[in-house]
Amino acid sequence: MMFAIEWKEGALEQLDKLQPQISDRIYKKVDELSENPFSKDIKKLKGESAFRLRVGDYRIILDIDIKNKMIFILRLGHRRNIYD
């Protein structure tokens, strides 16, 4: 049951600003997510319909559309300022 991944423009811009080794880890983690979108690393954000995925000190904010088998990568950033 593979899910398609759609990166929002803002998330791609944030990814381009990161060091290559960090962006590679993020790409790998998101790719794994397409196979299992409800892995143990996923947590629902309080008060929102979105979820977060941890990748080291970075967080990926995403939305999952189960019906259409889509994962939307909304934004990403360092853990200290991603929730601002």
mmCIF file of the N, C-alpha and C atoms, coordinates in Angstrom:
data_MODEL
# 
_entry.id   MODEL 
# 
loop_
_atom_site.group_PDB 
_atom_site.id 
_atom_site.type_symbol 
_atom_site.label_atom_id 
_atom_site.label_alt_id 
_atom_site.label_comp_id 
_atom_site.label_asym_id 
_atom_site.label_entity_id 
_atom_site.label_seq_id 
_atom_site.pdbx_PDB_ins_code 
_atom_site.Cartn_x 
_atom_site.Cartn_y 
_atom_site.Cartn_z 
_atom_site.occupancy 
_atom_site.B_iso_or_equiv 
_atom_site.pdbx_formal_charge 
_atom_site.auth_seq_id 
_atom_site.auth_comp_id 
_atom_site.auth_asym_id 
_atom_site.auth_atom_id 
_atom_site.pdbx_PDB_model_num 
ATOM 1   N N  . MET A 1 1  ? 0.836  -1.182 0.000  1.00 0.00 ? 1  MET A N  1 
ATOM 2   C CA . MET A 1 1  ? 0.000  0.000  0.000  1.00 0.00 ? 1  MET A CA 1 
ATOM 3   C C  . MET A 1 1  ? 0.882  1.248  0.000  1.00 0.00 ? 1  MET A C  1 
ATOM 4   N N  . MET A 1 2  ? 1.354  1.637  -1.155 1.00 0.00 ? 2  MET A N  1 
ATOM 5   C CA . MET A 1 2  ? 2.232  2.801  -1.288 1.00 0.00 ? 2  MET A CA 1 
ATOM 6   C C  . MET A 1 2  ? 1.413  4.094  -1.321 1.00 0.00 ? 2  MET A C  1 
ATOM 7   N N  . PHE A 1 3  ? 1.913  5.082  -0.631 1.00 0.00 ? 3  PHE A N  1 
ATOM 8   C CA . PHE A 1 3  ? 1.319  6.411  -0.639 1.00 0.00 ? 3  PHE A CA 1 
ATOM 9   C C  . PHE A 1 3  ? 2.167  7.311  -1.526 1.00 0.00 ? 3  PHE A C  1 
ATOM 10  N N  . ALA A 1 4  ? 1.524  8.178  -2.281 1.00 0.00 ? 4  ALA A N  1 
ATOM 11  C CA . ALA A 1 4  ? 2.242  9.162  -3.088 1.00 0.00 ? 4  ALA A CA 1 
ATOM 12  C C  . ALA A 1 4  ? 2.652  10.326 -2.187 1.00 0.00 ? 4  ALA A C  1 
ATOM 13  N N  . ILE A 1 5  ? 3.787  10.929 -2.496 1.00 0.00 ? 5  ILE A N  1 
ATOM 14  C CA . ILE A 1 5  ? 4.303  12.052 -1.722 1.00 0.00 ? 5  ILE A CA 1 
ATOM 15  C C  . ILE A 1 5  ? 4.181  13.319 -2.557 1.00 0.00 ? 5  ILE A C  1 
ATOM 16  N N  . GLU A 1 6  ? 3.634  14.367 -1.947 1.00 0.00 ? 6  GLU A N  1 
ATOM 17  C CA . GLU A 1 6  ? 3.581  15.673 -2.608 1.00 0.00 ? 6  GLU A CA 1 
ATOM 18  C C  . GLU A 1 6  ? 4.240  16.701 -1.699 1.00 0.00 ? 6  GLU A C  1 
ATOM 19  N N  . TRP A 1 7  ? 5.309  17.305 -2.200 1.00 0.00 ? 7  TRP A N  1 
ATOM 20  C CA . TRP A 1 7  ? 6.023  18.336 -1.459 1.00 0.00 ? 7  TRP A CA 1 
ATOM 21  C C  . TRP A 1 7  ? 5.410  19.699 -1.783 1.00 0.00 ? 7  TRP A C  1 
ATOM 22  N N  . LYS A 1 8  ? 5.024  20.431 -0.769 1.00 0.00 ? 8  LYS A N  1 
ATOM 23  C CA . LYS A 1 8  ? 4.558  21.802 -0.975 1.00 0.00 ? 8  LYS A CA 1 
ATOM 24  C C  . LYS A 1 8  ? 5.773  22.692 -1.254 1.00 0.00 ? 8  LYS A C  1 
ATOM 25  N N  . GLU A 1 9  ? 5.560  23.754 -2.009 1.00 0.00 ? 9  GLU A N  1 
ATOM 26  C CA . GLU A 1 9  ? 6.666  24.603 -2.451 1.00 0.00 ? 9  GLU A CA 1 
ATOM 27  C C  . GLU A 1 9  ? 7.509  25.126 -1.287 1.00 0.00 ? 9  GLU A C  1 
ATOM 28  N N  . GLY A 1 10 ? 6.856  25.555 -0.227 1.00 0.00 ? 10 GLY A N  1 
ATOM 29  C CA . GLY A 1 10 ? 7.585  26.071 0.929  1.00 0.00 ? 10 GLY A CA 1 
ATOM 30  C C  . GLY A 1 10 ? 8.483  25.029 1.565  1.00 0.00 ? 10 GLY A C  1 
ATOM 31  N N  . ALA A 1 11 ? 8.028  23.790 1.608  1.00 0.00 ? 11 ALA A N  1 
ATOM 32  C CA . ALA A 1 11 ? 8.831  22.713 2.183  1.00 0.00 ? 11 ALA A CA 1 
ATOM 33  C C  . ALA A 1 11 ? 10.063 22.452 1.327  1.00 0.00 ? 11 ALA A C  1 
ATOM 34  N N  . LEU A 1 12 ? 9.903  22.486 0.016  1.00 0.00 ? 12 LEU A N  1 
ATOM 35  C CA . LEU A 1 12 ? 11.051 22.281 -0.881 1.00 0.00 ? 12 LEU A CA 1 
ATOM 36  C C  . LEU A 1 12 ? 12.064 23.413 -0.744 1.00 0.00 ? 12 LEU A C  1 
ATOM 37  N N  . GLU A 1 13 ? 11.582 24.634 -0.580 1.00 0.00 ? 13 GLU A N  1 
ATOM 38  C CA . GLU A 1 13 ? 12.483 25.771 -0.385 1.00 0.00 ? 13 GLU A CA 1 
ATOM 39  C C  . GLU A 1 13 ? 13.274 25.609 0.908  1.00 0.00 ? 13 GLU A C  1 
ATOM 40  N N  . GLN A 1 14 ? 12.610 25.167 1.969  1.00 0.00 ? 14 GLN A N  1 
ATOM 41  C CA . GLN A 1 14 ? 13.294 24.948 3.237  1.00 0.00 ? 14 GLN A CA 1 
ATOM 42  C C  . GLN A 1 14 ? 14.322 23.828 3.109  1.00 0.00 ? 14 GLN A C  1 
ATOM 43  N N  . LEU A 1 15 ? 13.981 22.789 2.369  1.00 0.00 ? 15 LEU A N  1 
ATOM 44  C CA . LEU A 1 15 ? 14.881 21.658 2.178  1.00 0.00 ? 15 LEU A CA 1 
ATOM 45  C C  . LEU A 1 15 ? 16.139 22.082 1.421  1.00 0.00 ? 15 LEU A C  1 
ATOM 46  N N  . ASP A 1 16 ? 15.985 22.945 0.434  1.00 0.00 ? 16 ASP A N  1 
ATOM 47  C CA . ASP A 1 16 ? 17.127 23.415 -0.359 1.00 0.00 ? 16 ASP A CA 1 
ATOM 48  C C  . ASP A 1 16 ? 18.129 24.213 0.470  1.00 0.00 ? 16 ASP A C  1 
ATOM 49  N N  . LYS A 1 17 ? 17.684 24.796 1.568  1.00 0.00 ? 17 LYS A N  1 
ATOM 50  C CA . LYS A 1 17 ? 18.557 25.606 2.414  1.00 0.00 ? 17 LYS A CA 1 
ATOM 51  C C  . LYS A 1 17 ? 19.401 24.762 3.369  1.00 0.00 ? 17 LYS A C  1 
ATOM 52  N N  . LEU A 1 18 ? 19.077 23.488 3.516  1.00 0.00 ? 18 LEU A N  1 
ATOM 53  C CA . LEU A 1 18 ? 19.774 22.628 4.472  1.00 0.00 ? 18 LEU A CA 1 
ATOM 54  C C  . LEU A 1 18 ? 21.058 22.058 3.886  1.00 0.00 ? 18 LEU A C  1 
ATOM 55  N N  . GLN A 1 19 ? 21.940 21.617 4.780  1.00 0.00 ? 19 GLN A N  1 
ATOM 56  C CA . GLN A 1 19 ? 23.168 20.945 4.351  1.00 0.00 ? 19 GLN A CA 1 
ATOM 57  C C  . GLN A 1 19 ? 22.802 19.639 3.652  1.00 0.00 ? 19 GLN A C  1 
ATOM 58  N N  . PRO A 1 20 ? 23.599 19.232 2.656  1.00 0.00 ? 20 PRO A N  1 
ATOM 59  C CA . PRO A 1 20 ? 23.266 18.025 1.877  1.00 0.00 ? 20 PRO A CA 1 
ATOM 60  C C  . PRO A 1 20 ? 23.060 16.759 2.709  1.00 0.00 ? 20 PRO A C  1 
ATOM 61  N N  . GLN A 1 21 ? 23.862 16.544 3.744  1.00 0.00 ? 21 GLN A N  1 
ATOM 62  C CA . GLN A 1 21 ? 23.693 15.317 4.530  1.00 0.00 ? 21 GLN A CA 1 
ATOM 63  C C  . GLN A 1 21 ? 22.375 15.318 5.301  1.00 0.00 ? 21 GLN A C  1 
ATOM 64  N N  . ILE A 1 22 ? 21.913 16.489 5.710  1.00 0.00 ? 22 ILE A N  1 
ATOM 65  C CA . ILE A 1 22 ? 20.632 16.580 6.415  1.00 0.00 ? 22 ILE A CA 1 
ATOM 66  C C  . ILE A 1 22 ? 19.480 16.383 5.433  1.00 0.00 ? 22 ILE A C  1 
ATOM 67  N N  . SER A 1 23 ? 19.554 17.034 4.280  1.00 0.00 ? 23 SER A N  1 
ATOM 68  C CA . SER A 1 23 ? 18.475 16.881 3.298  1.00 0.00 ? 23 SER A CA 1 
ATOM 69  C C  . SER A 1 23 ? 18.398 15.446 2.787  1.00 0.00 ? 23 SER A C  1 
ATOM 70  N N  . ASP A 1 24 ? 19.542 14.763 2.668  1.00 0.00 ? 24 ASP A N  1 
ATOM 71  C CA . ASP A 1 24 ? 19.532 13.352 2.259  1.00 0.00 ? 24 ASP A CA 1 
ATOM 72  C C  . ASP A 1 24 ? 18.808 12.488 3.283  1.00 0.00 ? 24 ASP A C  1 
ATOM 73  N N  . ARG A 1 25 ? 19.046 12.749 4.575  1.00 0.00 ? 25 ARG A N  1 
ATOM 74  C CA . ARG A 1 25 ? 18.358 11.995 5.638  1.00 0.00 ? 25 ARG A CA 1 
ATOM 75  C C  . ARG A 1 25 ? 16.852 12.244 5.584  1.00 0.00 ? 25 ARG A C  1 
ATOM 76  N N  . ILE A 1 26 ? 16.472 13.482 5.320  1.00 0.00 ? 26 ILE A N  1 
ATOM 77  C CA . ILE A 1 26 ? 15.052 13.827 5.250  1.00 0.00 ? 26 ILE A CA 1 
ATOM 78  C C  . ILE A 1 26 ? 14.394 13.138 4.061  1.00 0.00 ? 26 ILE A C  1 
ATOM 79  N N  . TYR A 1 27 ? 15.053 13.181 2.899  1.00 0.00 ? 27 TYR A N  1 
ATOM 80  C CA . TYR A 1 27 ? 14.510 12.493 1.715  1.00 0.00 ? 27 TYR A CA 1 
ATOM 81  C C  . TYR A 1 27 ? 14.326 11.001 1.984  1.00 0.00 ? 27 TYR A C  1 
ATOM 82  N N  . LYS A 1 28 ? 15.312 10.396 2.629  1.00 0.00 ? 28 LYS A N  1 
ATOM 83  C CA . LYS A 1 28 ? 15.241 8.957  2.926  1.00 0.00 ? 28 LYS A CA 1 
ATOM 84  C C  . LYS A 1 28 ? 14.066 8.653  3.849  1.00 0.00 ? 28 LYS A C  1 
ATOM 85  N N  . LYS A 1 29 ? 13.902 9.463  4.884  1.00 0.00 ? 29 LYS A N  1 
ATOM 86  C CA . LYS A 1 29 ? 12.824 9.247  5.852  1.00 0.00 ? 29 LYS A CA 1 
ATOM 87  C C  . LYS A 1 29 ? 11.456 9.428  5.195  1.00 0.00 ? 29 LYS A C  1 
ATOM 88  N N  . VAL A 1 30 ? 11.318 10.423 4.341  1.00 0.00 ? 30 VAL A N  1 
ATOM 89  C CA . VAL A 1 30 ? 10.054 10.660 3.644  1.00 0.00 ? 30 VAL A CA 1 
ATOM 90  C C  . VAL A 1 30 ? 9.764  9.509  2.685  1.00 0.00 ? 30 VAL A C  1 
ATOM 91  N N  . ASP A 1 31 ? 10.804 9.003  2.034  1.00 0.00 ? 31 ASP A N  1 
ATOM 92  C CA . ASP A 1 31 ? 10.630 7.864  1.129  1.00 0.00 ? 31 ASP A CA 1 
ATOM 93  C C  . ASP A 1 31 ? 10.127 6.635  1.895  1.00 0.00 ? 31 ASP A C  1 
ATOM 94  N N  . GLU A 1 32 ? 10.684 6.394  3.087  1.00 0.00 ? 32 GLU A N  1 
ATOM 95  C CA . GLU A 1 32 ? 10.220 5.289  3.933  1.00 0.00 ? 32 GLU A CA 1 
ATOM 96  C C  . GLU A 1 32 ? 8.760  5.494  4.323  1.00 0.00 ? 32 GLU A C  1 
ATOM 97  N N  . LEU A 1 33 ? 8.388  6.736  4.504  1.00 0.00 ? 33 LEU A N  1 
ATOM 98  C CA . LEU A 1 33 ? 7.029  7.089  4.902  1.00 0.00 ? 33 LEU A CA 1 
ATOM 99  C C  . LEU A 1 33 ? 6.004  6.670  3.853  1.00 0.00 ? 33 LEU A C  1 
ATOM 100 N N  . SER A 1 34 ? 6.388  6.672  2.588  1.00 0.00 ? 34 SER A N  1 
ATOM 101 C CA . SER A 1 34 ? 5.452  6.293  1.521  1.00 0.00 ? 34 SER A CA 1 
ATOM 102 C C  . SER A 1 34 ? 5.021  4.837  1.645  1.00 0.00 ? 34 SER A C  1 
ATOM 103 N N  . GLU A 1 35 ? 5.859  4.016  2.279  1.00 0.00 ? 35 GLU A N  1 
ATOM 104 C CA . GLU A 1 35 ? 5.524  2.609  2.482  1.00 0.00 ? 35 GLU A CA 1 
ATOM 105 C C  . GLU A 1 35 ? 4.735  2.386  3.768  1.00 0.00 ? 35 GLU A C  1 
ATOM 106 N N  . ASN A 1 36 ? 5.015  3.193  4.790  1.00 0.00 ? 36 ASN A N  1 
ATOM 107 C CA . ASN A 1 36 ? 4.349  3.038  6.077  1.00 0.00 ? 36 ASN A CA 1 
ATOM 108 C C  . ASN A 1 36 ? 4.098  4.420  6.686  1.00 0.00 ? 36 ASN A C  1 
ATOM 109 N N  . PRO A 1 37 ? 3.005  5.083  6.297  1.00 0.00 ? 37 PRO A N  1 
ATOM 110 C CA . PRO A 1 37 ? 2.770  6.448  6.768  1.00 0.00 ? 37 PRO A CA 1 
ATOM 111 C C  . PRO A 1 37 ? 2.434  6.563  8.255  1.00 0.00 ? 37 PRO A C  1 
ATOM 112 N N  . PHE A 1 38 ? 2.204  5.468  8.916  1.00 0.00 ? 38 PHE A N  1 
ATOM 113 C CA . PHE A 1 38 ? 1.886  5.529  10.344 1.00 0.00 ? 38 PHE A CA 1 
ATOM 114 C C  . PHE A 1 38 ? 2.936  4.800  11.160 1.00 0.00 ? 38 PHE A C  1 
ATOM 115 N N  . SER A 1 39 ? 4.204  5.071  10.851 1.00 0.00 ? 39 SER A N  1 
ATOM 116 C CA . SER A 1 39 ? 5.299  4.460  11.594 1.00 0.00 ? 39 SER A CA 1 
ATOM 117 C C  . SER A 1 39 ? 5.332  5.027  13.008 1.00 0.00 ? 39 SER A C  1 
ATOM 118 N N  . LYS A 1 40 ? 6.157  4.448  13.849 1.00 0.00 ? 40 LYS A N  1 
ATOM 119 C CA . LYS A 1 40 ? 6.229  4.881  15.249 1.00 0.00 ? 40 LYS A CA 1 
ATOM 120 C C  . LYS A 1 40 ? 6.794  6.288  15.408 1.00 0.00 ? 40 LYS A C  1 
ATOM 121 N N  . ASP A 1 41 ? 7.453  6.805  14.361 1.00 0.00 ? 41 ASP A N  1 
ATOM 122 C CA . ASP A 1 41 ? 8.039  8.143  14.431 1.00 0.00 ? 41 ASP A CA 1 
ATOM 123 C C  . ASP A 1 41 ? 7.031  9.256  14.166 1.00 0.00 ? 41 ASP A C  1 
ATOM 124 N N  . ILE A 1 42 ? 5.824  8.900  13.752 1.00 0.00 ? 42 ILE A N  1 
ATOM 125 C CA . ILE A 1 42 ? 4.791  9.883  13.419 1.00 0.00 ? 42 ILE A CA 1 
ATOM 126 C C  . ILE A 1 42 ? 3.955  10.191 14.663 1.00 0.00 ? 42 ILE A C  1 
ATOM 127 N N  . LYS A 1 43 ? 3.736  11.487 14.915 1.00 0.00 ? 43 LYS A N  1 
ATOM 128 C CA . LYS A 1 43 ? 2.862  11.889 16.023 1.00 0.00 ? 43 LYS A CA 1 
ATOM 129 C C  . LYS A 1 43 ? 1.910  12.961 15.518 1.00 0.00 ? 43 LYS A C  1 
ATOM 130 N N  . LYS A 1 44 ? 0.665  12.885 15.964 1.00 0.00 ? 44 LYS A N  1 
ATOM 131 C CA . LYS A 1 44 ? -0.339 13.893 15.598 1.00 0.00 ? 44 LYS A CA 1 
ATOM 132 C C  . LYS A 1 44 ? -0.076 15.163 16.395 1.00 0.00 ? 44 LYS A C  1 
ATOM 133 N N  . LEU A 1 45 ? -0.175 16.295 15.738 1.00 0.00 ? 45 LEU A N  1 
ATOM 134 C CA . LEU A 1 45 ? 0.005  17.573 16.414 1.00 0.00 ? 45 LEU A CA 1 
ATOM 135 C C  . LEU A 1 45 ? -1.277 17.958 17.135 1.00 0.00 ? 45 LEU A C  1 
ATOM 136 N N  . LYS A 1 46 ? -1.138 18.469 18.333 1.00 0.00 ? 46 LYS A N  1 
ATOM 137 C CA . LYS A 1 46 ? -2.300 18.871 19.117 1.00 0.00 ? 46 LYS A CA 1 
ATOM 138 C C  . LYS A 1 46 ? -2.997 20.054 18.463 1.00 0.00 ? 46 LYS A C  1 
ATOM 139 N N  . GLY A 1 47 ? -4.308 19.963 18.370 1.00 0.00 ? 47 GLY A N  1 
ATOM 140 C CA . GLY A 1 47 ? -5.100 21.060 17.841 1.00 0.00 ? 47 GLY A CA 1 
ATOM 141 C C  . GLY A 1 47 ? -5.039 21.233 16.332 1.00 0.00 ? 47 GLY A C  1 
ATOM 142 N N  . GLU A 1 48 ? -4.405 20.306 15.637 1.00 0.00 ? 48 GLU A N  1 
ATOM 143 C CA . GLU A 1 48 ? -4.299 20.397 14.176 1.00 0.00 ? 48 GLU A CA 1 
ATOM 144 C C  . GLU A 1 48 ? -4.612 19.043 13.565 1.00 0.00 ? 48 GLU A C  1 
ATOM 145 N N  . SER A 1 49 ? -4.826 19.028 12.263 1.00 0.00 ? 49 SER A N  1 
ATOM 146 C CA . SER A 1 49 ? -5.032 17.756 11.572 1.00 0.00 ? 49 SER A CA 1 
ATOM 147 C C  . SER A 1 49 ? -3.711 17.202 11.057 1.00 0.00 ? 49 SER A C  1 
ATOM 148 N N  . ALA A 1 50 ? -2.630 17.955 11.245 1.00 0.00 ? 50 ALA A N  1 
ATOM 149 C CA . ALA A 1 50 ? -1.321 17.568 10.721 1.00 0.00 ? 50 ALA A CA 1 
ATOM 150 C C  . ALA A 1 50 ? -0.582 16.643 11.690 1.00 0.00 ? 50 ALA A C  1 
ATOM 151 N N  . PHE A 1 51 ? 0.489  16.058 11.163 1.00 0.00 ? 51 PHE A N  1 
ATOM 152 C CA . PHE A 1 51 ? 1.356  15.171 11.922 1.00 0.00 ? 51 PHE A CA 1 
ATOM 153 C C  . PHE A 1 51 ? 2.775  15.713 11.853 1.00 0.00 ? 51 PHE A C  1 
ATOM 154 N N  . ARG A 1 52 ? 3.648  15.174 12.703 1.00 0.00 ? 52 ARG A N  1 
ATOM 155 C CA . ARG A 1 52 ? 5.053  15.531 12.631 1.00 0.00 ? 52 ARG A CA 1 
ATOM 156 C C  . ARG A 1 52 ? 5.889  14.264 12.591 1.00 0.00 ? 52 ARG A C  1 
ATOM 157 N N  . LEU A 1 53 ? 6.994  14.368 11.878 1.00 0.00 ? 53 LEU A N  1 
ATOM 158 C CA . LEU A 1 53 ? 7.956  13.283 11.752 1.00 0.00 ? 53 LEU A CA 1 
ATOM 159 C C  . LEU A 1 53 ? 9.303  13.821 12.192 1.00 0.00 ? 53 LEU A C  1 
ATOM 160 N N  . ARG A 1 54 ? 9.971  13.101 13.093 1.00 0.00 ? 54 ARG A N  1 
ATOM 161 C CA . ARG A 1 54 ? 11.291 13.513 13.574 1.00 0.00 ? 54 ARG A CA 1 
ATOM 162 C C  . ARG A 1 54 ? 12.377 12.950 12.675 1.00 0.00 ? 54 ARG A C  1 
ATOM 163 N N  . VAL A 1 55 ? 13.340 13.794 12.359 1.00 0.00 ? 55 VAL A N  1 
ATOM 164 C CA . VAL A 1 55 ? 14.553 13.368 11.662 1.00 0.00 ? 55 VAL A CA 1 
ATOM 165 C C  . VAL A 1 55 ? 15.699 14.098 12.351 1.00 0.00 ? 55 VAL A C  1 
ATOM 166 N N  . GLY A 1 56 ? 16.271 13.470 13.361 1.00 0.00 ? 56 GLY A N  1 
ATOM 167 C CA . GLY A 1 56 ? 17.309 14.123 14.156 1.00 0.00 ? 56 GLY A CA 1 
ATOM 168 C C  . GLY A 1 56 ? 16.744 15.354 14.829 1.00 0.00 ? 56 GLY A C  1 
ATOM 169 N N  . ASP A 1 57 ? 17.406 16.493 14.633 1.00 0.00 ? 57 ASP A N  1 
ATOM 170 C CA . ASP A 1 57 ? 16.954 17.758 15.220 1.00 0.00 ? 57 ASP A CA 1 
ATOM 171 C C  . ASP A 1 57 ? 15.935 18.478 14.349 1.00 0.00 ? 57 ASP A C  1 
ATOM 172 N N  . TYR A 1 58 ? 15.538 17.858 13.268 1.00 0.00 ? 58 TYR A N  1 
ATOM 173 C CA . TYR A 1 58 ? 14.597 18.471 12.334 1.00 0.00 ? 58 TYR A CA 1 
ATOM 174 C C  . TYR A 1 58 ? 13.231 17.813 12.423 1.00 0.00 ? 58 TYR A C  1 
ATOM 175 N N  . ARG A 1 59 ? 12.205 18.599 12.095 1.00 0.00 ? 59 ARG A N  1 
ATOM 176 C CA . ARG A 1 59 ? 10.837 18.102 12.110 1.00 0.00 ? 59 ARG A CA 1 
ATOM 177 C C  . ARG A 1 59 ? 10.202 18.357 10.749 1.00 0.00 ? 59 ARG A C  1 
ATOM 178 N N  . ILE A 1 60 ? 9.433  17.366 10.306 1.00 0.00 ? 60 ILE A N  1 
ATOM 179 C CA . ILE A 1 60 ? 8.681  17.479 9.067  1.00 0.00 ? 60 ILE A CA 1 
ATOM 180 C C  . ILE A 1 60 ? 7.214  17.531 9.451  1.00 0.00 ? 60 ILE A C  1 
ATOM 181 N N  . ILE A 1 61 ? 6.513  18.554 9.027  1.00 0.00 ? 61 ILE A N  1 
ATOM 182 C CA . ILE A 1 61 ? 5.085  18.682 9.287  1.00 0.00 ? 61 ILE A CA 1 
ATOM 183 C C  . ILE A 1 61 ? 4.368  18.204 8.030  1.00 0.00 ? 61 ILE A C  1 
ATOM 184 N N  . LEU A 1 62 ? 3.447  17.263 8.217  1.00 0.00 ? 62 LEU A N  1 
ATOM 185 C CA . LEU A 1 62 ? 2.806  16.638 7.065  1.00 0.00 ? 62 LEU A CA 1 
ATOM 186 C C  . LEU A 1 62 ? 1.344  16.365 7.331  1.00 0.00 ? 62 LEU A C  1 
ATOM 187 N N  . ASP A 1 63 ? 0.628  16.129 6.258  1.00 0.00 ? 63 ASP A N  1 
ATOM 188 C CA . ASP A 1 63 ? -0.780 15.757 6.321  1.00 0.00 ? 63 ASP A CA 1 
ATOM 189 C C  . ASP A 1 63 ? -0.929 14.461 5.541  1.00 0.00 ? 63 ASP A C  1 
ATOM 190 N N  . ILE A 1 64 ? -1.793 13.578 6.013  1.00 0.00 ? 64 ILE A N  1 
ATOM 191 C CA . ILE A 1 64 ? -1.990 12.278 5.377  1.00 0.00 ? 64 ILE A CA 1 
ATOM 192 C C  . ILE A 1 64 ? -3.435 12.161 4.920  1.00 0.00 ? 64 ILE A C  1 
ATOM 193 N N  . ASP A 1 65 ? -3.624 11.885 3.647  1.00 0.00 ? 65 ASP A N  1 
ATOM 194 C CA . ASP A 1 65 ? -4.943 11.660 3.055  1.00 0.00 ? 65 ASP A CA 1 
ATOM 195 C C  . ASP A 1 65 ? -5.059 10.162 2.786  1.00 0.00 ? 65 ASP A C  1 
ATOM 196 N N  . ILE A 1 66 ? -5.691 9.453  3.708  1.00 0.00 ? 66 ILE A N  1 
ATOM 197 C CA . ILE A 1 66 ? -5.782 7.993  3.616  1.00 0.00 ? 66 ILE A CA 1 
ATOM 198 C C  . ILE A 1 66 ? -6.613 7.573  2.411  1.00 0.00 ? 66 ILE A C  1 
ATOM 199 N N  . LYS A 1 67 ? -7.722 8.259  2.196  1.00 0.00 ? 67 LYS A N  1 
ATOM 200 C CA . LYS A 1 67 ? -8.635 7.891  1.110  1.00 0.00 ? 67 LYS A CA 1 
ATOM 201 C C  . LYS A 1 67 ? -7.937 7.895  -0.251 1.00 0.00 ? 67 LYS A C  1 
ATOM 202 N N  . ASN A 1 68 ? -7.142 8.932  -0.508 1.00 0.00 ? 68 ASN A N  1 
ATOM 203 C CA . ASN A 1 68 ? -6.462 9.068  -1.797 1.00 0.00 ? 68 ASN A CA 1 
ATOM 204 C C  . ASN A 1 68 ? -5.015 8.576  -1.777 1.00 0.00 ? 68 ASN A C  1 
ATOM 205 N N  . LYS A 1 69 ? -4.596 8.036  -0.633 1.00 0.00 ? 69 LYS A N  1 
ATOM 206 C CA . LYS A 1 69 ? -3.230 7.517  -0.459 1.00 0.00 ? 69 LYS A CA 1 
ATOM 207 C C  . LYS A 1 69 ? -2.182 8.568  -0.831 1.00 0.00 ? 69 LYS A C  1 
ATOM 208 N N  . MET A 1 70 ? -2.301 9.726  -0.182 1.00 0.00 ? 70 MET A N  1 
ATOM 209 C CA . MET A 1 70 ? -1.390 10.846 -0.425 1.00 0.00 ? 70 MET A CA 1 
ATOM 210 C C  . MET A 1 70 ? -0.801 11.327 0.892  1.00 0.00 ? 70 MET A C  1 
ATOM 211 N N  . ILE A 1 71 ? 0.459  11.716 0.845  1.00 0.00 ? 71 ILE A N  1 
ATOM 212 C CA . ILE A 1 71 ? 1.125  12.366 1.966  1.00 0.00 ? 71 ILE A CA 1 
ATOM 213 C C  . ILE A 1 71 ? 1.589  13.726 1.468  1.00 0.00 ? 71 ILE A C  1 
ATOM 214 N N  . PHE A 1 72 ? 1.191  14.776 2.169  1.00 0.00 ? 72 PHE A N  1 
ATOM 215 C CA . PHE A 1 72 ? 1.556  16.138 1.795  1.00 0.00 ? 72 PHE A CA 1 
ATOM 216 C C  . PHE A 1 72 ? 2.607  16.652 2.778  1.00 0.00 ? 72 PHE A C  1 
ATOM 217 N N  . ILE A 1 73 ? 3.793  16.953 2.284  1.00 0.00 ? 73 ILE A N  1 
ATOM 218 C CA . ILE A 1 73 ? 4.843  17.525 3.118  1.00 0.00 ? 73 ILE A CA 1 
ATOM 219 C C  . ILE A 1 73 ? 4.607  19.031 3.129  1.00 0.00 ? 73 ILE A C  1 
ATOM 220 N N  . LEU A 1 74 ? 4.154  19.549 4.270  1.00 0.00 ? 74 LEU A N  1 
ATOM 221 C CA . LEU A 1 74 ? 3.734  20.943 4.369  1.00 0.00 ? 74 LEU A CA 1 
ATOM 222 C C  . LEU A 1 74 ? 4.894  21.888 4.645  1.00 0.00 ? 74 LEU A C  1 
ATOM 223 N N  . ARG A 1 75 ? 5.727  21.535 5.614  1.00 0.00 ? 75 ARG A N  1 
ATOM 224 C CA . ARG A 1 75 ? 6.882  22.364 5.949  1.00 0.00 ? 75 ARG A CA 1 
ATOM 225 C C  . ARG A 1 75 ? 7.879  21.535 6.748  1.00 0.00 ? 75 ARG A C  1 
ATOM 226 N N  . LEU A 1 76 ? 9.075  22.040 6.874  1.00 0.00 ? 76 LEU A N  1 
ATOM 227 C CA . LEU A 1 76 ? 10.083 21.370 7.684  1.00 0.00 ? 76 LEU A CA 1 
ATOM 228 C C  . LEU A 1 76 ? 11.036 22.406 8.226  1.00 0.00 ? 76 LEU A C  1 
ATOM 229 N N  . GLY A 1 77 ? 11.713 22.038 9.293  1.00 0.00 ? 77 GLY A N  1 
ATOM 230 C CA . GLY A 1 77 ? 12.661 22.964 9.898  1.00 0.00 ? 77 GLY A CA 1 
ATOM 231 C C  . GLY A 1 77 ? 13.246 22.398 11.165 1.00 0.00 ? 77 GLY A C  1 
ATOM 232 N N  . HIS A 1 78 ? 14.131 23.181 11.770 1.00 0.00 ? 78 HIS A N  1 
ATOM 233 C CA . HIS A 1 78 ? 14.769 22.775 13.017 1.00 0.00 ? 78 HIS A CA 1 
ATOM 234 C C  . HIS A 1 78 ? 13.729 22.736 14.126 1.00 0.00 ? 78 HIS A C  1 
ATOM 235 N N  . ARG A 1 79 ? 13.912 21.835 15.051 1.00 0.00 ? 79 ARG A N  1 
ATOM 236 C CA . ARG A 1 79 ? 12.909 21.635 16.108 1.00 0.00 ? 79 ARG A CA 1 
ATOM 237 C C  . ARG A 1 79 ? 12.677 22.873 16.962 1.00 0.00 ? 79 ARG A C  1 
ATOM 238 N N  . ARG A 1 80 ? 13.669 23.746 17.083 1.00 0.00 ? 80 ARG A N  1 
ATOM 239 C CA . ARG A 1 80 ? 13.507 24.909 17.963 1.00 0.00 ? 80 ARG A CA 1 
ATOM 240 C C  . ARG A 1 80 ? 12.570 25.967 17.392 1.00 0.00 ? 80 ARG A C  1 
ATOM 241 N N  . ASN A 1 81 ? 12.348 25.951 16.042 1.00 0.00 ? 81 ASN A N  1 
ATOM 242 C CA . ASN A 1 81 ? 11.497 27.008 15.491 1.00 0.00 ? 81 ASN A CA 1 
ATOM 243 C C  . ASN A 1 81 ? 10.438 26.518 14.506 1.00 0.00 ? 81 ASN A C  1 
ATOM 244 N N  . ILE A 1 82 ? 10.259 25.233 14.362 1.00 0.00 ? 82 ILE A N  1 
ATOM 245 C CA . ILE A 1 82 ? 9.278  24.716 13.399 1.00 0.00 ? 82 ILE A CA 1 
ATOM 246 C C  . ILE A 1 82 ? 7.843  24.982 13.848 1.00 0.00 ? 82 ILE A C  1 
ATOM 247 N N  . TYR A 1 83 ? 7.618  25.065 15.144 1.00 0.00 ? 83 TYR A N  1 
ATOM 248 C CA . TYR A 1 83 ? 6.249  25.212 15.649 1.00 0.00 ? 83 TYR A CA 1 
ATOM 249 C C  . TYR A 1 83 ? 5.843  26.667 15.856 1.00 0.00 ? 83 TYR A C  1 
ATOM 250 N N  . ASP A 1 84 ? 6.726  27.614 15.538 1.00 0.00 ? 84 ASP A N  1 
ATOM 251 C CA . ASP A 1 84 ? 6.420  29.049 15.726 1.00 0.00 ? 84 ASP A CA 1 
ATOM 252 C C  . ASP A 1 84 ? 5.317  29.511 14.807 1.00 0.00 ? 84 ASP A C  1 
# 
